[in-house]
Amino acid sequence: MAYPYLFSPFGEWIGFVSEQKEVYSVLGQYVGYIGDGPRVLRLRSYSFNKPSLTPPRDPGKINAPPTVPLARLMSELPMTIVDILHEEPDRLFTSDSGELREDLS
């Protein structure tokens, strides 16, 4: 993360974070929120009708470090919370892909 941008381990832009720590995809669709520790979380029973935000301009690709330290152990989550990066990573996709993008035709 390089506030407000979120990047994949390959340095590709996959989303952004609002001032309220809410996470949005590159298309401006709500994904979840930043929890305690390096997690993107959301409630399992969320209705997905939160309004979209206008995404910031595309920062382009960054040079990701060739190696990273091992992730710290994280506590278990209650059944009512979903870890997006673990259970639904397809919600954060790059700007040139994604199931929710409109067709170019």
Secondary structure, 3 states (H helix, E strand, C coil): CECCEEECCCCCEEEEECCCCEEEECCCCEEEEECCCCCEEEECCCCCCCCCCCCCCCCCCCCCCCCCCCCCCCCCCCCCEEEHHHHCHHHCCCCCCCCCCCCCC
